[in-house]
């Protein structure tokens, strides 16, 4: 059951659908510190999202074709904007508005000597579910500004009166010590956390790419996530309005084996910033929809209040 919990928390990217699956799977079990991921990768090599340079003069067509085949997915300029706030509501089965989710681009700055995006998510249960299960969780990601590879992932969980703070410092070699208040999480180079993965999917040029994959660490385990283009233009209606969107199917693999416990679809608006407007999750016990309610831009004053 622990595997199911982590998979959904991972793919839902901190969304309420993942939170509810997590709660259902865990039942009344107490909060526990996440396990440290164990891997044996070589030294750190920062992942690159840029397309490779064009073929050098004098190279054969065969070499050019080989480079094209091995090229990473086509990327676009990162559409993130400091102060972006996306508010969502979660429906589970026939229950509407059982939770809220907020995704925020808190800002861009320097962390561990690198330029990073500070990404945030917060999930809260609403009445009547809140009477039975009070939940107020916050997630923070410090992700490389160019690749969205995770440098640090933080979870501050408050569920049924139990509180847990977990700070995970990413390392691909195991040689970089974590500070006293953090745990070193050993991951493969280029690993993203759930929030960084969400933003990464917004950077993919889905008109030129059909599938991407990435290692993702959810604060508990390391997975491989594959996102596949299902449709380039579908009609989506959510509380925020009507959109034409790109539908992306998300698949999660652990040790090369795909999880069959749940299936997910993410809808990115066909606009300049590829706003995530809808997440659908089909799980063993229920189906969930996380729908965009409102999007806005925080100014410096409101951002400082939020922090």
C-alpha positions in Angstrom: 0.0 0.0 0.0 2.9 2.3 0.7 3.8 2.1 -3.0 0.3 3.2 -4.0 0.5 6.2 -1.7 3.8 7.4 -3.1 2.8 6.9 -6.7 -0.3 9.0 -6.4 1.4 11.7 -4.4 4.0 11.8 -7.1 1.9 11.9 -10.2 -0.7 14.2 -8.8 2.2 16.6 -8.1 0.9 17.6 -4.8 -2.7 18.0 -6.1 -5.7 17.2 -4.0 -6.4 14.0 -5.9 -3.0 12.7 -4.7 -3.6 13.9 -1.2 -7.0 12.0 -1.0 -5.5 8.8 -2.4 -2.7 9.1 0.1 -5.1 9.5 3.0 -7.4 6.7 1.9 -4.4 4.3 1.4 -2.8 5.1 4.7 -6.0 4.9 6.7 -5.3 5.8 10.3 -1.6 5.1 10.2 0.5 7.8 11.8 2.7 10.1 9.8 6.2 8.7 9.2 9.4 10.2 8.0 10.0 9.5 4.3 12.6 6.9 3.4 15.9 8.1 1.9 16.2 7.1 -1.8 19.1 4.7 -2.4 20.8 4.8 -5.8 24.4 4.5 -7.1 24.7 7.0 -9.9 28.0 8.4 -11.0 29.1 12.0 -10.0 26.7 14.8 -10.5 25.9 15.8 -14.1 23.4 18.5 -14.4 20.6 17.6 -16.8 20.1 19.7 -19.9 16.8 20.7 -21.4 18.4 22.4 -24.4 18.3 20.8 -27.8 21.7 19.7 -29.1 23.7 21.9 -31.5 23.2 21.4 -35.2 25.5 19.0 -37.0 29.0 20.3 -37.7 30.0 20.8 -41.2 31.5 17.8 -42.9 29.5 15.2 -40.9 27.7 12.5 -42.9 23.9 12.4 -43.2 24.0 9.2 -41.2 25.6 11.0 -38.2 23.0 13.7 -38.5 20.2 11.2 -38.4 21.7 9.6 -35.4 21.9 12.9 -33.6 18.3 13.6 -34.5 17.2 10.2 -33.1 19.0 10.7 -29.8 17.9 14.4 -29.4 16.0 15.2 -26.2 12.4 16.4 -26.5 11.9 19.8 -28.1 11.7 22.5 -25.4 10.3 26.0 -25.2 11.4 28.9 -23.0 10.3 28.3 -19.4 6.8 29.9 -19.1 7.1 30.4 -15.4 6.4 33.9 -14.0 7.2 35.0 -10.5 4.0 35.5 -8.5 1.8 33.2 -10.6 -0.9 31.7 -8.5 -3.2 28.9 -9.7 -6.2 27.9 -7.5 -7.9 24.5 -7.9 -10.8 22.6 -6.4 -11.0 18.8 -6.1 -14.0 16.6 -6.7 -13.9 13.0 -5.7 -16.5 10.7 -7.2 -19.8 12.4 -6.6 -18.5 14.7 -3.9 -17.7 18.3 -5.1 -15.3 20.8 -3.6 -13.8 18.4 -1.0 -10.4 20.2 -1.1 -8.6 23.1 -2.4 -5.1 23.2 -4.0 -2.9 26.3 -4.7 0.1 26.2 -6.9 2.4 29.2 -6.7 5.6 30.3 -8.3 7.0 32.1 -5.3 10.0 33.6 -7.1 13.3 33.1 -8.7 16.6 33.4 -6.9 19.9 31.8 -5.9 20.2 28.6 -3.9 23.3 26.5 -3.3 25.1 28.7 -5.8 22.6 28.1 -8.6 19.7 30.0 -10.1 16.5 28.4 -9.0 12.7 28.7 -9.1 11.0 28.5 -5.7 7.7 26.6 -6.3 5.0 26.0 -3.8 1.8 24.0 -3.3 -0.7 23.9 -0.5 -3.7 21.5 -0.1 -6.6 21.9 2.4 -9.6 19.8 3.0 -13.0 21.5 3.1 -16.2 20.7 5.0 -17.8 18.3 5.4 -14.7 16.1 4.8 -12.7 18.4 7.0 -14.8 17.5 10.0 -13.6 13.9 9.5 -10.1 14.5 8.1 -8.5 17.9 8.7 -5.6 18.3 6.4 -3.3 21.3 5.7 -0.2 20.4 3.8 2.4 22.6 2.2 5.2 21.6 -0.3 8.2 23.7 -1.4 10.5 23.0 -4.3 13.8 24.7 -5.1 14.4 23.7 -8.7 17.1 24.6 -11.2 16.0 27.6 -13.2 17.1 26.0 -16.5 16.3 22.3 -16.1 13.9 22.2 -13.2 16.0 19.5 -11.6 15.4 19.5 -7.9 17.9 20.8 -5.4 15.7 20.6 -2.4 12.1 19.4 -1.7 10.3 20.3 1.5 7.0 18.9 3.0 5.2 20.4 5.9 2.3 18.1 6.7 -0.5 18.7 9.2 -3.1 15.9 9.2 -5.5 14.9 12.0 -3.5 17.0 14.4 -0.2 15.3 13.5 2.5 17.4 12.1 5.6 16.5 10.1 8.3 18.6 8.6 10.6 16.9 6.1 13.4 18.6 4.2 15.1 16.6 1.5 18.4 17.8 0.0 19.1 16.1 -3.3 22.5 14.5 -4.0 23.6 12.3 -6.9 26.9 11.2 -5.3 26.1 11.0 -1.6 29.1 13.2 -0.9 27.3 16.5 -0.4 26.4 16.7 3.2 22.9 17.9 4.1 22.4 20.6 6.8 21.3 19.5 10.3 17.6 20.1 9.6 17.6 18.1 6.3 18.0 14.6 5.0 20.2 13.8 2.1 18.1 12.1 -0.6 20.3 10.2 -3.1 18.9 10.5 -6.6 20.0 10.1 -10.2 21.2 13.2 -12.0 18.4 15.4 -13.4 15.8 14.1 -10.9 12.8 16.4 -10.5 10.4 16.6 -7.6 6.6 16.7 -8.1 6.3 20.4 -8.4 9.3 20.7 -10.7 7.9 17.9 -12.9 4.6 19.8 -13.2 6.4 22.9 -14.5 8.7 20.7 -16.7 5.7 19.4 -18.6 4.7 23.0 -19.3 8.1 23.6 -21.0 7.7 20.7 -23.5 6.9 21.6 -27.1 4.0 19.1 -27.5 3.6 20.1 -31.1 7.0 18.5 -31.8 7.2 15.9 -29.0 5.0 12.9 -28.3 6.6 11.6 -25.1 9.0 12.6 -22.4 10.3 10.8 -19.3 12.1 12.0 -16.2 13.2 10.5 -12.8 11.0 12.0 -10.1 11.5 11.9 -6.3 8.3 12.4 -4.3 9.9 12.7 -0.9 9.7 9.0 -0.3 10.9 7.1 -3.4 12.4 7.5 -6.8 10.3 6.8 -9.8 10.5 7.2 -13.6 7.6 9.2 -15.0 6.6 9.0 -18.6 4.3 11.6 -20.1 2.7 10.9 -23.4 0.7 13.1 -25.8 -2.9 11.8 -26.0 -4.5 14.7 -27.9 -3.2 18.1 -29.1 -6.5 19.9 -28.8 -9.5 18.9 -26.7 -12.3 21.0 -25.2 -12.1 21.3 -21.4 -14.6 23.1 -19.2 -13.6 24.0 -15.6 -14.8 26.6 -13.1 -12.2 29.0 -14.5 -13.7 28.8 -18.0 -13.6 26.9 -21.2 -10.3 26.0 -22.8 -8.7 24.2 -25.7 -6.1 22.0 -24.1 -3.4 19.5 -24.8 -4.1 16.1 -23.0 -1.1 14.4 -21.5 -1.3 10.8 -20.2 1.0 10.2 -17.3 2.5 6.8 -16.5 4.6 5.9 -13.4 7.3 3.2 -13.3 9.1 1.7 -10.3 12.1 -0.5 -11.0 11.0 -0.6 -14.7 7.5 -1.9 -13.8 4.5 0.3 -14.5 2.1 0.9 -11.6 -1.4 -0.3 -12.5 -3.0 1.1 -9.3 -4.2 4.3 -11.0 -4.2 6.3 -14.2 -3.8 10.0 -14.7 -4.4 12.7 -17.4 -3.1 16.3 -17.3 -4.6 19.0 -19.5 -2.5 22.0 -20.4 -4.2 25.0 -21.9 -3.1 25.8 -25.4 -2.0 29.3 -24.4 1.3 31.0 -24.1 2.1 29.7 -20.6 0.4 26.2 -20.9 -1.7 26.6 -17.8 -2.5 23.3 -16.1 -6.3 23.5 -16.1 -7.4 19.9 -15.2 -6.0 16.7 -13.7 -8.0 13.5 -13.9 -7.2 10.6 -11.7 -8.9 7.2 -11.9 -8.1 5.2 -8.8 -9.2 1.8 -7.3 -11.6 3.5 -4.9 -12.8 6.6 -6.8 -12.3 9.0 -9.7 -11.1 12.5 -9.0 -11.0 15.8 -10.9 -8.7 18.7 -9.9 -10.0 21.7 -11.7 -8.7 25.2 -12.2 -10.9 27.8 -10.4 -8.8 30.9 -10.7 -5.5 32.2 -11.9 -3.9 35.4 -11.0 -0.6 37.2 -10.6 0.7 38.3 -7.1 2.4 41.6 -6.7 5.4 42.1 -4.4 3.2 43.1 -1.5 0.9 40.1 -1.7 3.8 37.8 -2.2 5.5 39.0 0.9 2.2 38.4 2.8 2.0 34.9 1.4 5.4 34.1 2.7 
